[in-house]
Amino acid sequence: MDLLSRNIDILSSNPNHRIGTPDANELAQAMIGVDDSGNEVLISQGQTIHLKSIFDYTNQPNPLKRELIFVIGIYSVEEIRHLIQMKSDESLLVIIEPNTTLFNYALQHKDLSFINSSGVVLFADKISQLSLLLDQFLLTDAIFYLKTIKFYFTYYYRESDITSSIAIVKIIKEVVQYKTLMYGNSVEDSLIGFRHHMKNLKHLPRSKDVSLLKNTMPNVPAIVVSAGPSLNKNINQLQQLKDKAVIIAVDTIAQRLCDEGIVPDFICSIERGIETYTYFYEGKTYPVDSTLVGPLVLYPEVFEEFPGEVVIPMRGNVGEFTWLKEILGLQDDYSISIGLSCAHVAFGVAEHIGASPIILIGQDLAYGNSPKETHAGGTIYDDKELTSSMYAKIETLETEGYYGGAVETTEIWNAFRTWFEMEIANKQLNVINATEGGAKIAFSKQLSLEEVGKQYCKKIITPIPEILKKIALYPLEQQQIKLVIREQYKHFLDVKLQFEYQRKQVKRLKISEHSTDKELKEALKKIDRTENYFKIILDNWLLRHCLQPAMINSVWNLYDIERVIIPANVMLAREINLGFLDISVYALTEIVSILEATAEAL
């Protein structure tokens, strides 16, 4: 078998590799040749760049730590082999090669057998596609390595293509920030959400069955109305489209739309705090033709007082909802993509009902003409004192604007934008950004709302209340739910006792700087039994949701310890594991209490 065929077999054997389609134009503009001295060179855009493989010893991995190493460039295979030899066996290696010419040359002329090494993944595609690979990659155990990320730039990228190197690092940092935010709620935050879930459980039987809503409005245009400052200039245009598209509004802008005579078909919420209730629902008189969409986590009075129909979706890929579906025996697709914000909920509704195109307006994800301009008029954010107190301490950063150039945004708005981009690209959705301002959202088309109306909103659609009347409620009964919750109470009471036992074992350990090697090894054996309790959490979706932040943080800290048995390392491992067990016992005590109270209240 020739080298090319062997390399193709190597790459084909691992589905986690991401190899893009070669760009013919890029290949035509660059080539690899040999200079007069016999050295390989890259000839591109009139430049001749020497290709070498010189290891950077100032940036070598730590063989005693579990690291996530991003390697930029595949041409210098000798450097990568040396890196693999030096790293810990438990470290992960992601090789990124955005240059089509260099990848094709390596594929045909270099032995890539090192890619078969454990924990190695290759990305050979355009930089614009990197975030999609990382999004999937960080759903694996790689999430535990976020505290020990390391970058290694091969010779070409550290000497001749700094621009690509910087772009890659920027994308990785953005995705890591986004993932950290997704996993970053504290245990207390998760428990507050769980309390709301259980208090609102009684409303689930009166919700429309989300599985029956799926694809009920295929190829109908849907307008997702958010409250960004750009909405001020095209809300009048929305008046003309209100009967020709599904209107899905975030809670922030719902009252303003009603005041303008635009009745939202759906009003979407996600935040659990009392502020969402007091700002957007308390004392409001929303039309009964508007349907509330929100998860069980909402402040309970929102469900209690809303006059219209309710749709309570589950949340895909979130442990608490997976647990709830399992214990209630809900087998169908009851989830929508909810994301991080009420705008994401609204987008998820449009996606779930099969709407196309999905049209975004007011989705600025950036400041307006000044840092004081955060939202459209006619909302609570007209209170400049409130706005100043909320945004005064938030650091700003720049991102690409809707019309090009740079606009000011925040880290959280950037994370919201990243979610939209992942959702659009991964599901190949037809999305038009008609915000006409703010940040650019990749993978979406840009049209003015006026042009959207001319092209896509030409006829009157079936009124949404008529469609919803035909949708049945969830197949649930109150008594059934009560029995299930009682069983769960007994189960988690037993789990709590198991965690208390391990905590007692770890707490009893006496370790000091004078401990012998034998004593350290015996202590470490007992400490390492805590890994079995990590598994208990990973095997239960509710525990995974509530304790995931604590578990991930503990693993991050454990991975940061060098794998050498000395008193300082063992004492630190004991401290980290004990901290995790303390939080776990506290969370289990709360879960047991909440389940007991819920069973009694139902």
C-alpha positions in Angstrom: 0.0 0.0 0.0 1.4 3.4 -1.0 1.9 6.3 1.6 -1.2 8.2 0.4 -3.5 5.2 0.7 -2.1 4.3 4.1 -2.7 7.9 5.4 -6.2 7.9 4.1 -6.9 4.6 5.9 -5.5 6.1 9.1 -7.7 9.2 8.9 -10.8 7.1 7.9 -10.4 4.9 11.0 -11.4 7.7 13.4 -14.8 9.4 12.9 -13.7 12.2 15.3 -11.3 13.7 12.7 -12.7 16.6 10.6 -11.3 16.8 7.1 -12.8 19.5 4.9 -13.2 19.6 1.1 -10.1 21.0 -0.6 -10.5 24.5 -1.9 -9.5 24.4 -5.6 -8.6 28.1 -5.7 -6.4 27.9 -2.7 -4.6 24.8 -4.1 -4.1 26.7 -7.4 -2.6 29.7 -5.6 0.0 27.8 -3.6 2.4 25.0 -4.2 5.3 23.3 -2.4 8.6 23.0 -4.2 12.4 22.7 -3.5 14.9 25.6 -3.5 18.4 25.5 -4.9 19.7 24.0 -1.7 17.2 21.1 -1.8 15.0 22.5 1.1 11.2 22.4 0.8 9.5 25.7 0.3 5.9 27.0 0.1 5.4 29.3 -2.8 2.3 31.4 -2.3 1.2 34.8 -3.7 4.7 35.5 -5.0 6.4 34.7 -1.7 8.8 31.8 -1.0 8.6 30.5 2.5 11.0 27.9 3.9 9.4 24.9 5.5 11.3 23.4 8.4 10.6 21.2 11.4 12.3 22.7 14.5 11.0 21.8 17.9 10.1 24.7 20.2 11.6 23.6 23.5 10.4 26.7 25.2 6.8 25.4 24.8 7.0 21.7 25.6 4.2 19.8 27.4 4.3 18.8 31.0 4.5 14.9 31.1 3.2 15.0 34.7 -0.1 16.7 33.9 -3.2 15.8 31.9 -3.3 18.6 29.3 -5.4 19.5 26.3 -2.8 20.5 23.7 -3.8 22.4 20.5 -1.1 21.9 17.8 -1.2 24.4 14.9 0.1 22.8 11.7 0.6 19.3 10.4 3.5 19.7 8.0 6.2 19.5 10.7 5.5 15.8 11.6 8.8 15.5 13.4 7.7 18.2 15.9 4.4 16.5 16.5 6.0 13.1 17.0 8.3 14.6 19.6 5.4 16.3 21.2 3.5 13.0 21.5 6.5 11.3 23.0 6.8 14.1 25.6 3.2 14.5 26.7 1.4 12.5 29.4 -0.4 9.4 28.2 -3.6 10.9 29.5 -3.2 14.2 27.6 -5.3 15.0 24.6 -3.9 16.4 21.3 -5.9 18.4 18.7 -3.9 19.1 15.5 -5.3 22.0 13.5 -4.3 22.6 9.9 -6.3 25.3 8.1 -3.9 25.4 5.0 -5.2 23.1 2.3 -1.9 23.0 0.5 0.1 22.0 3.5 -2.4 19.4 4.5 -2.5 17.8 1.0 1.2 17.7 0.9 1.5 16.1 4.3 -1.2 13.6 3.2 0.8 12.5 0.1 4.4 12.8 1.4 4.4 12.5 5.2 3.9 9.4 7.4 0.9 10.3 9.5 0.8 7.1 11.5 1.3 9.2 14.7 -2.4 10.3 14.3 -3.3 6.8 15.5 -1.9 7.6 18.9 -4.3 7.7 21.8 -6.1 11.0 22.3 -5.1 12.6 19.0 -7.7 14.3 16.8 -7.1 16.1 13.5 -8.9 19.2 12.1 -8.0 20.0 8.5 -10.6 22.5 7.3 -11.2 26.3 7.0 -10.8 28.2 10.2 -14.4 29.3 9.9 -15.5 25.7 10.6 -13.3 25.2 13.7 -15.9 26.3 16.2 -18.2 23.5 15.0 -15.6 20.8 15.6 -14.8 22.3 19.0 -18.4 22.4 20.0 -18.8 18.7 19.5 -15.3 17.8 20.8 -16.0 19.6 24.1 -19.1 17.5 24.7 -16.7 14.6 25.4 -14.4 14.1 28.4 -12.3 16.9 26.8 -14.5 19.3 28.9 -12.5 18.2 32.0 -9.3 19.6 30.4 -10.3 23.2 30.0 -8.1 24.3 32.9 -5.0 22.8 31.4 -5.1 24.0 27.8 -1.8 24.4 26.0 -1.0 25.8 22.5 1.9 24.5 20.4 2.7 26.3 17.1 4.7 24.3 14.6 7.6 26.1 12.8 5.6 27.5 9.8 2.8 29.0 12.0 5.1 30.6 14.6 7.4 32.0 12.0 5.4 32.7 8.8 1.7 32.7 9.5 1.1 34.5 12.8 -2.3 35.8 11.5 -3.8 32.3 11.2 -2.4 31.4 14.6 -4.0 34.4 16.3 -7.3 33.7 14.6 -7.3 30.1 15.7 -6.5 31.0 19.3 -9.3 33.6 19.3 -11.9 31.0 18.1 -10.7 28.4 20.7 -10.9 31.0 23.5 -14.4 32.1 22.5 -15.7 28.5 22.3 -14.1 27.6 25.7 -15.7 30.7 27.2 -19.1 29.7 25.7 -18.7 26.1 27.0 -17.6 27.3 30.5 -20.7 29.4 30.6 -22.9 26.5 29.6 -21.5 24.3 32.4 -20.8 27.2 34.8 -23.9 27.5 37.0 -23.1 27.0 40.6 -24.7 24.1 42.5 -26.9 26.6 44.4 -28.1 28.1 41.1 -28.9 24.6 39.9 -30.8 23.8 43.1 -32.8 27.0 42.8 -33.8 25.9 39.3 -34.7 22.5 40.6 -37.0 24.0 43.3 -38.8 25.9 40.5 -39.1 22.8 38.4 -40.7 20.9 41.2 -43.1 23.8 42.1 -44.1 24.1 38.5 -44.5 20.4 37.9 -48.3 20.7 38.5 -48.6 22.9 35.4 -47.0 20.3 33.1 -50.3 18.4 32.5 -52.0 21.6 31.2 -49.2 22.3 28.7 -49.6 21.6 25.0 -47.7 18.4 24.0 -44.5 19.7 22.6 -43.9 16.5 20.5 -47.2 17.2 18.7 -46.1 20.8 17.9 -43.1 19.6 15.9 -43.2 20.6 12.2 -46.8 21.9 12.5 -45.9 25.0 10.5 -43.5 23.9 7.8 -42.0 26.5 5.5 -44.0 29.3 7.1 -41.9 32.4 7.8 -41.3 33.1 11.5 -40.1 36.4 12.8 -38.1 36.2 16.1 -38.5 39.6 17.7 -35.8 40.5 20.3 -35.3 43.8 22.1 -32.0 45.1 20.7 -31.7 48.8 20.0 -32.0 48.3 16.2 -35.6 47.3 16.6 -36.5 51.0 17.0 -36.0 51.6 13.3 -37.9 48.6 11.8 -40.8 48.0 14.3 -43.1 49.9 12.0 -42.3 47.5 9.1 -43.2 44.6 11.4 -46.8 46.0 11.6 -47.3 45.2 7.9 -46.1 41.6 8.4 -48.0 40.6 11.5 -50.5 38.4 9.7 -48.1 37.0 7.2 -45.6 35.3 9.5 -45.5 33.7 12.9 -44.5 36.4 15.5 -42.3 35.0 18.3 -41.4 37.6 20.9 -39.0 37.6 23.8 -40.5 38.6 27.1 -38.6 41.9 27.2 -40.4 43.3 24.1 -43.8 41.6 24.4 -45.7 44.5 26.0 -44.2 47.0 23.5 -45.5 44.8 20.6 -48.9 44.6 22.2 -48.9 48.4 22.7 -48.1 48.7 19.0 -51.1 46.5 18.0 -48.8 43.5 17.2 -50.0 40.5 19.1 -47.2 38.0 19.5 -48.2 34.4 18.7 -45.7 33.2 21.2 -44.0 35.0 24.2 -40.8 33.3 25.3 -39.0 33.3 28.7 -36.2 31.5 30.3 -34.9 33.3 33.4 -36.1 31.9 36.7 -35.6 35.1 38.8 -38.4 37.1 40.3 -37.3 40.0 38.1 -38.6 38.3 35.0 -42.0 38.0 36.7 -42.1 41.6 38.0 -40.7 43.3 34.9 -42.5 41.3 32.2 -45.6 39.6 33.6 -46.9 41.1 36.9 -49.9 43.4 36.2 -49.6 42.9 32.4 -52.7 42.1 30.3 -51.4 39.9 27.5 -54.1 38.8 24.9 -55.4 35.2 25.4 -54.3 34.6 21.8 -50.7 34.8 22.9 -49.1 31.5 24.1 -46.4 31.4 26.8 -43.4 29.3 26.0 -40.9 28.6 28.8 -39.3 25.7 30.7 -40.4 24.6 34.2 -37.5 26.7 35.7 -39.6 30.0 35.4 -40.7 31.9 38.5 -43.9 30.0 39.5 -46.2 33.1 39.4 -45.5 33.4 35.6 -47.4 30.1 35.0 -50.0 30.9 37.7 -51.1 34.2 36.2 -50.6 33.9 32.4 -54.0 34.1 30.7 -53.4 32.2 27.5 -52.2 28.7 26.6 -48.8 27.5 27.8 -46.2 25.4 26.1 -43.6 23.9 28.6 -40.8 22.3 26.6 -38.1 20.1 27.8 -34.6 21.1 27.2 -32.4 19.0 24.9 -29.1 17.7 26.3 -29.7 19.0 29.8 -29.6 16.4 32.5 -32.5 17.7 34.7 -34.9 17.5 31.8 -33.6 14.1 30.6 -34.1 12.8 34.2 -37.7 14.2 34.3 -38.6 12.7 30.9 -37.2 9.3 32.0 -39.1 9.2 35.4 -42.4 10.4 33.7 -42.1 7.9 30.8 -42.1 10.6 28.2 -40.6 8.9 25.2 -41.2 11.3 22.3 -39.4 14.4 21.3 -40.6 16.9 23.9 -37.5 19.1 23.6 -36.7 22.3 21.8 -33.4 24.1 21.5 -33.5 26.5 24.4 -29.9 27.8 24.7 -28.9 30.6 27.1 -31.5 33.4 26.6 -35.1 34.1 25.9 -34.1 34.9 22.3 -32.7 31.4 22.0 -36.0 30.0 23.3 -37.8 32.0 20.6 -35.4 30.8 18.0 -35.9 27.2 19.2 -39.7 27.5 18.9 -39.4 28.7 15.3 -37.0 25.8 14.5 -39.3 23.2 16.3 -42.5 24.2 14.4 -40.6 23.8 11.1 -40.7 27.5 10.2 -38.6 28.7 7.3 -37.1 31.1 6.9 -36.4 32.1 10.5 -36.1 35.9 10.5 -34.2 37.7 13.3 -35.0 41.3 14.2 -33.8 43.3 17.2 -31.0 40.7 17.6 -28.2 43.2 18.0 -26.0 41.4 20.5 -24.0 44.6 20.7 -24.4 48.1 22.0 -26.2 50.7 19.9 -24.7 54.1 19.2 -23.3 54.3 22.7 -22.8 51.9 25.7 -25.9 53.4 27.2 -28.0 52.1 24.3 -28.6 48.4 25.2 -32.2 47.8 24.2 -35.1 49.1 22.1 -37.4 51.8 23.5 -40.6 50.9 25.3 -39.0 48.4 27.6 -37.8 48.5 31.2 -34.4 49.5 29.9 -35.8 53.0 29.2 -34.9 53.4 32.9 -31.3 54.7 32.4 -30.5 54.3 36.1 -31.4 50.6 35.9 -29.4 50.2 32.7 -26.4 52.0 34.1 -26.4 49.8 37.3 -26.6 46.6 35.2 -24.0 47.4 32.6 -21.6 49.8 34.3 -19.2 47.1 35.5 -19.4 44.9 32.5 -16.3 44.9 30.3 -16.8 45.5 26.6 -15.0 43.9 23.7 -15.2 44.2 19.9 -16.7 41.9 17.4 -17.5 42.1 13.7 -20.5 44.3 12.9 -23.6 43.7 10.8 -22.3 46.2 8.2 -18.6 45.2 8.7 -16.1 47.0 10.9 -16.1 46.5 14.7 -18.9 47.0 17.2 -18.8 46.9 21.0 -20.3 43.9 22.7 -19.9 41.9 25.9 -18.7 38.4 26.7 -22.3 37.2 27.4 -23.7 38.7 24.2 -20.8 37.0 22.4 -21.7 33.7 23.9 -25.3 34.2 22.8 -24.1 34.9 19.2 -21.9 31.8 19.3 -25.0 29.7 20.2 -26.9 31.1 17.2 -24.0 30.3 14.9 -23.6 26.8 16.2 -27.4 26.1 15.9 -27.6 27.5 12.3 -24.6 25.7 11.0 -25.1 22.3 12.7 -28.8 22.1 11.6 -28.4 23.9 8.2 -31.2 26.3 9.0 -32.5 29.0 6.6 -32.0 32.1 8.8 -32.2 35.7 7.7 -30.7 38.4 10.0 -32.9 41.4 9.4 -31.7 43.3 12.5 -30.0 45.9 10.3 -27.5 46.6 13.1 -25.5 45.2 15.9 -23.2 42.2 15.5 -22.8 40.0 12.4 -24.2 36.5 13.0 -22.2 34.0 10.9 -24.1 31.4 8.7 -27.1 33.8 8.4 -28.2 35.8 5.4 -28.6 39.6 5.7 -31.6 41.4 4.3 -33.6 44.4 5.4 -37.0 43.6 7.0 -38.6 45.4 4.0 -36.9 43.1 1.6 -37.9 40.1 3.7 -41.5 41.2 3.5 -41.4 41.4 -0.3 -39.6 38.0 -0.8 -41.1 35.8 2.0 -44.1 37.3 3.6 -46.6 37.5 0.8 -49.7 35.8 2.0 -51.9 35.6 5.1 -51.0 32.5 7.3 -53.4 30.3 9.3 -53.9 31.9 12.7 -51.7 30.2 15.3 -54.6 29.8 17.9 -56.4 27.7 15.3 -53.4 25.4 14.9 -52.9 25.1 18.7 -56.5 24.1 19.3 -55.8 20.9 17.5 -52.7 20.1 19.7 -53.4 17.8 22.6 -52.0 18.3 26.1 -49.1 16.2 27.7 -50.2 12.6 28.4 -49.8 13.0 32.2 -51.9 12.8 35.3 -51.3 14.5 38.6 -51.5 11.2 40.7 -49.1 9.5 38.4 -46.6 12.3 38.9 -47.0 12.2 42.7 -46.2 8.4 42.8 -43.1 8.9 40.7 -41.7 11.7 42.8 -42.2 9.6 46.0 -40.1 6.8 44.4 -37.4 9.3 43.5 -37.3 10.7 47.1 -36.5 7.2 48.4 -33.8 6.6 45.8 -31.9 9.9 46.4 -32.1 9.3 50.2 -30.1 6.1 49.7 -27.6 7.9 47.4 -27.1 10.6 50.1 -26.1 7.9 52.6 -23.5 6.5 50.3 -21.9 9.9 49.8 -21.9 10.6 53.5 -20.0 7.3 54.1 -17.2 8.2 51.6 -17.0 11.7 53.0 -16.4 10.3 56.4 -13.6 8.0 55.0 -11.8 10.8 53.4 -12.2 13.2 56.3 -10.6 10.6 58.7 -7.4 10.5 56.8 -4.3 11.8 58.6 -1.7 13.1 56.1 1.2 15.3 56.8 4.6 16.3 55.3 6.1 13.5 57.4 3.8 10.7 56.0 5.7 7.7 54.6 5.4 6.5 51.0 3.3 3.6 52.3 1.0 5.9 54.2 0.6 8.2 51.2 -0.2 5.3 48.9 -2.8 3.9 51.3 -4.4 7.4 51.7 -4.4 7.9 47.9 -6.2 4.6 47.4 -9.0 5.7 49.7 -9.1 9.2 48.1 -9.3 7.7 44.6 -12.5 5.8 45.6 -14.2 9.1 45.2 -13.9 8.5 41.4 -16.7 5.9 41.9 -18.9 8.7 43.2 -18.1 10.8 40.1 -19.5 7.8 38.2 -22.7 7.8 40.3 -23.2 11.4 39.3 -22.6 10.8 35.6 -25.0 7.8 35.7 -27.9 9.9 37.1 -29.1 12.8 34.9 -30.5 14.9 37.8 -27.2 14.6 39.8 -25.2 15.3 36.7 -27.1 18.5 36.2 -27.0 19.7 39.8 -23.5 18.6 40.6 -21.8 19.0 37.2 -20.3 22.4 37.9 -18.7 21.1 41.2 -17.6 17.9 39.6 -16.0 19.6 36.6 -14.3 22.1 38.8 -12.9 19.3 41.0 -11.7 17.4 38.0 -10.1 20.6 36.6 -8.2 21.1 39.9 -7.2 17.4 40.1 -5.9 17.4 36.5 -3.8 20.4 37.5 -1.9 18.3 40.1 1.3 16.6 38.8 1.1 12.8 38.9 3.8 12.4 41.6 3.0 10.8 45.0 4.4 13.4 47.5 2.8 14.7 50.6 1.8 18.1 49.1 0.1 16.4 46.1 -1.8 13.8 48.2 -2.9 16.5 50.7 -4.2 18.7 47.9 -6.0 15.7 46.3 -7.7 15.0 49.7 -8.7 18.6 50.0 -10.2 18.8 46.5 -12.1 15.4 46.9 -13.4 16.4 50.3 -14.6 19.7 49.0 -16.5 17.8 46.2 -18.0 15.4 48.7 -19.1 18.2 51.0 -20.9 19.9 48.1 -22.4 16.7 47.0 -23.9 15.8 50.4 -25.3 19.3 50.7 -26.9 19.1 47.2 -28.3 15.6 47.9 -29.8 16.8 51.2 -31.5 19.7 49.3 -32.8 17.3 46.5 -34.2 14.9 49.1 -36.0 17.8 50.9 -37.4 19.2 47.7 -38.7 15.9 46.4 -40.3 15.1 49.8 -42.1 18.6 49.8 -43.1 18.1 46.1 -44.7 14.7 46.7 -46.7 16.1 49.6 -47.9 19.2 47.6 -49.0 17.3 44.5 
